[in-house]
Amino acid sequence: MTIKLDVLQCGSCEPLKLGFHGAALGLAVVMGAYNAAAWLSRREHHLAVNAVLYAVLTACEQKHVAHHLAELRRPRESNDAPTTVAIVDTPSPADLAA
């Protein structure tokens, strides 16, 4: 069974995708900072692991946010407007010499 969802297509619903990844980035930063601070205070192994995992998640989400920002800034080609082609008649060198 194949379902075509617009939200899954590149270039479609980019503001929505950017919002979700931006929120995930913000949460990853806050949770990573908390776990790093807690590890510095208590030196529990799981806090260090969490801090590293959130740092990796922060890097991944930053890449997603950058991708969606770039997609929003990319100029779009309109499929609705007809393509106009200008044909210019340039004189040949023989015509110019005459």
ABEGO torsion letter per residue (X at the ends): XBBBBAAABBGBGAAAAAAAAAAAAAAAAAAAAAAAAAAAAAGBAAAAAAAAAAAAAAAAAAAAAAAAAAAAABBBBBAABBBBBBBBBBBBAAAAAX
